[in-house]
Amino acid sequence: MKGLIVNEKTIVLTDGLKKPKPGKGEVLIKVHSASLNPYDLESAAGIYDSYFKEYGFDHPVQTGLEFAGTLETGGTKFNIGERVYGYAHLITGCKTHAEYITLPEEYISTIPSDLSFEEAAALPIGVLTSLSIYEDLSPKASDLKVLIIGASGGVGVYATQLAKQRGHHTTALVGKGHTDFLKDLGAGEAYEYTEKLLSDLEGNYDLILDFSTRFTLEDCRFLLSASGKFIPALPDDQNGGTSEDQHVAYLMVMHGDTSRLKSVEPLLKNKALRPVVEEVYSFNKYNEALTHLQKSGKRGRIILTW
């Protein structure tokens, strides 16, 4: 089996890896496509090593979270040969930059028939994160006024689309050249960072989602409504995302969720929710893809395919 492994903090493609065997409640999946994510560079750099050790992670492949592929074994919910996609666990279990993975059935869902493997692999984390924000963390269920910072990235493009589907009003802050694209996805207003500072915005937002990881609670507090929440993509002590402040909501989606992925199938089928793929690379060109990942101004996900 081929896969990407980490050798002295460098990601390399290797052959001869042992194909995993599914445990109880798991299925074996042949991976066709998998996304690249900043997590992969962080994992290679050793940022998650202490968590891997704590949870007994012992797989040779430690990068890759999203995937799309076909089932090699069936389970209680899915059948051999079905096209499936999903999100591996952030810390434990198989990661997706390999030809074969095993995952719990509850982490995956079937791919709508008119989506390609590449499109499906771009969806899970962005969709699941956005659903968690709007369904679990929002101060109210309807009529939200939302500011999305970094709205053109791998999560922001889905947070924008799903906000529109729920009738929320969204303001998007993005890099150069993305404003029309975000309006097409459903943003009510879209501004470039150089065009609008935080201090130029109208304020009174129910949600401020910072997918750019550039701002802190204190930077954004004056823009929040009385019950508004600041939600950073990577919560930590520095940005205030781990504080118990009433204006913070802690965001952490650890793995896939069949029911939530199923819930967006109607939106995918009628094109009300669109996958956003920046570029597709073969796994043999993973170094080019990793270089692309580190560039600013991307739209959606970069995808690797076998």
C-alpha positions, -999 to 999 in steps of 0.1 A, spaced: 0 0 0 12 35 -8 8 65 15 23 97 27 44 93 59 64 118 80 101 113 80 121 137 101 93 163 100 90 160 62 61 144 43 72 118 18 54 92 -4 63 56 3 52 21 -7 51 -12 11 28 0 39 5 -26 55 -31 -24 45 -52 -18 76 -78 -43 88 -112 -31 100 -121 -35 137 -155 -38 152 -179 -12 137 -153 -2 111 -152 -5 73 -123 -8 49 -122 19 23 -102 23 -9 -93 60 -10 -97 78 -44 -92 114 -32 -82 132 -1 -79 168 9 -49 188 20 -54 208 51 -31 230 73 -35 202 99 -12 181 77 17 205 79 11 209 117 11 171 121 43 168 102 59 195 123 51 174 155 24 197 169 1 168 176 28 143 188 19 146 225 -18 139 216 -8 110 194 12 95 223 -16 101 248 -42 84 227 -20 56 215 -19 66 179 4 41 161 -4 44 124 24 51 99 3 77 80 -4 107 101 -17 133 76 -51 136 58 -85 141 74 -110 142 46 -115 116 19 -137 101 -8 -135 65 -19 -153 31 -23 -161 5 3 -140 -27 3 -160 -42 31 -197 -37 41 -211 -29 75 -245 -24 92 -252 9 73 -232 6 41 -225 -20 14 -194 -32 -5 -188 -10 -35 -206 21 -23 -190 55 -29 -185 71 5 -169 102 19 -161 115 54 -138 129 80 -113 107 100 -107 114 137 -84 143 143 -61 123 166 -69 86 167 -72 60 139 -63 60 102 -55 92 84 -66 96 48 -33 101 28 -31 64 20 -46 40 -6 -67 22 20 -81 33 54 -104 19 80 -129 41 98 -160 37 120 -192 37 100 -206 67 118 -178 89 104 -189 84 67 -218 89 44 -227 80 8 -216 104 -20 -245 119 -40 -244 104 -75 -236 136 -94 -205 145 -73 -170 134 -82 -146 119 -57 -126 151 -58 -156 172 -51 -168 150 -22 -134 150 -6 -135 188 -4 -167 188 17 -167 171 51 -148 193 75 -162 225 61 -198 212 61 -196 196 96 -179 226 111 -205 250 97 -234 228 109 -218 227 144 -216 265 144 -252 271 133 -268 242 151 -248 239 183 -230 272 190 -252 300 177 -270 323 202 -303 319 183 -316 296 155 -328 322 129 -321 357 116 -284 356 124 -262 384 114 -229 367 106 -194 381 99 -171 355 83 -134 364 82 -115 343 57 -147 333 39 -130 319 8 -111 291 25 -119 254 30 -145 261 58 -156 296 50 -171 287 16 -195 263 33 -202 285 63 -213 312 37 -235 288 17 -252 272 47 -258 306 63 -277 316 31 -297 283 32 -308 292 68 -318 327 59 -290 344 78 -273 376 66 -236 372 60 -208 397 56 -176 382 42 -140 395 46 -117 379 20 -85 384 1 -81 401 -32 -103 390 -61 -128 369 -40 -157 393 -34 -178 384 -64 -172 347 -58 -184 350 -21 -215 370 -32 -223 342 -57 -220 317 -28 -246 337 -8 -228 365 11 -249 396 14 -218 418 14 -182 409 7 -152 431 12 -114 427 7 -93 430 38 -75 460 22 -109 476 15 -125 473 49 -110 473 84 -129 458 113 -135 494 125 -152 502 92 -179 474 96 -214 481 108 -213 457 138 -240 441 159 -231 407 147 -246 376 163 -216 355 151 -181 364 141 -163 335 125 -126 339 121 -113 313 97 -83 335 89 -68 330 125 -58 366 124 -79 381 151 -88 378 188 -119 382 209 -107 417 220 -102 427 184 -138 418 176 -157 424 208 -169 459 198 -186 443 167 -207 417 187 -243 420 196 -254 417 232 -256 379 229 -231 376 200 -204 350 199 -168 351 186 -157 318 172 -121 313 161 -112 284 138 -83 274 161 -93 283 196 -64 290 220 -55 311 250 -41 339 228 -72 346 207 -96 341 236 -111 310 221 -106 289 252 -118 315 277 -151 313 295 -161 347 283 -199 349 275 -190 362 240 -169 331 230 -181 298 216 -156 269 216 -154 252 182 -140 217 178 -153 190 154 -132 159 160 -145 135 134 -172 127 108 -209 124 115 -231 103 92 -264 120 102 -250 155 96 -235 146 63 -268 130 52 -286 161 62 -270 182 34 -277 156 6 -308 175 -6 -288 207 -8 -260 190 -27 -284 173 -51 -302 205 -60 -269 225 -62 -279 248 -33 -246 236 -17 -216 235 -40 -182 218 -34 -153 242 -39 -121 227 -52 -90 250 -56 -69 224 -75 -64 187 -79 -30 170 -78 -20 133 -81 -4 119 -50 28 116 -70 28 154 -71 22 159 -34 52 183 -30 36 207 -55 3 204 -37 20 211 -3 36 242 -18 3 253 -31 -13 247 3 10 273 19 0 301 -5 -25 327 5 -57 335 -15 -70 299 -20 -106 290 -27 -119 259 -9 -97 228 -7 -67 214 -25 -73 177 -34 -49 148 -38 -60 118 -59 -47 83 -66 
